[in-house]
Amino acid sequence: MYDYELRGAVLAEVPTAEVTGQVGRSSSFEVTVNDKLIFSKLKLGGFPAAEDVIASIREAEKGLEAKEITTAQSPGCNIL
């Protein structure tokens, strides 16, 4: 569900962004900008804040390299 929320937030702020998704391995979630991995849930254990993703996209729009996101939101509840 988070991926749809993030997609909506990105498109609301950057309507020209191309947002695509694909099914990967369970519990993975990655964000790439211009083919550069900027966020990995497997690495950080949670999801990125939408504002961090949007800021990285805006950098890329300016012709700069998209910045890696190094923090994640609290992972919340996991049921094992």
C-alpha positions as CSV (number, residue, x, y, z in Angstrom):
1,M,0.0,0.0,0.0
2,Y,2.9,2.4,0.8
3,D,4.1,2.3,-2.8
4,Y,0.7,3.8,-4.0
5,E,0.9,6.5,-1.4
6,L,4.5,7.4,-2.3
7,R,3.6,7.4,-6.0
8,G,0.7,9.8,-5.3
9,A,2.9,12.1,-3.2
10,V,5.6,12.2,-5.9
11,L,3.2,12.9,-8.7
12,A,1.5,15.6,-6.7
13,E,4.8,17.5,-6.3
14,V,6.6,16.5,-9.5
15,P,3.9,15.8,-12.1
16,T,6.5,15.2,-14.8
17,A,8.1,12.3,-12.9
18,E,7.8,8.8,-14.4
19,V,6.8,6.5,-11.5
20,T,6.9,2.7,-12.3
21,G,6.8,-0.4,-10.1
22,Q,7.6,-4.0,-10.4
23,V,7.1,-7.0,-8.1
24,G,10.3,-8.0,-6.4
25,R,11.3,-10.2,-3.6
26,S,9.2,-10.2,-0.4
27,S,9.8,-7.3,2.0
28,S,11.9,-5.4,-0.5
29,F,11.2,-1.8,-1.6
30,E,13.7,0.2,-3.6
31,V,13.6,3.7,-5.2
32,T,15.8,4.6,-8.2
33,V,16.2,8.0,-9.9
34,N,17.8,8.1,-13.3
35,D,18.9,4.4,-12.8
36,K,20.6,5.3,-9.5
37,L,19.5,3.4,-6.4
38,I,18.7,6.1,-3.8
39,F,16.8,4.0,-1.3
40,S,16.6,0.3,-0.2
41,K,14.2,-1.0,2.4
42,L,16.3,-4.1,2.8
43,K,19.3,-1.9,3.7
44,L,17.5,0.5,6.1
45,G,14.6,-1.6,7.4
46,G,11.7,0.8,6.7
47,F,10.2,3.1,4.1
48,P,11.5,6.4,2.9
49,A,9.8,9.7,3.8
50,A,8.0,11.0,0.7
51,E,9.7,14.4,1.2
52,D,13.1,12.8,1.0
53,V,12.2,11.1,-2.3
54,I,10.8,14.3,-3.7
55,A,13.9,16.3,-2.7
56,S,16.1,13.7,-4.5
57,I,14.0,13.9,-7.6
58,R,14.1,17.7,-7.6
59,E,17.9,17.5,-7.4
60,A,17.9,15.3,-10.5
61,E,15.6,17.7,-12.3
62,K,18.2,20.4,-11.8
63,G,20.8,18.2,-13.5
64,L,22.5,17.2,-10.3
65,E,23.0,13.7,-9.1
66,A,20.1,12.3,-7.1
67,K,21.1,12.0,-3.5
68,E,20.9,8.7,-1.6
69,I,18.3,8.6,1.2
70,T,20.0,7.3,4.3
71,T,17.2,7.3,6.8
72,A,13.9,5.3,7.0
73,Q,10.6,5.9,8.7
74,S,9.9,3.6,11.6
75,P,9.1,0.2,10.2
76,G,5.9,-0.1,12.3
77,C,4.5,-3.4,13.3
78,N,5.7,-6.7,11.8
79,I,3.7,-9.9,12.4
80,L,5.9,-13.0,12.1
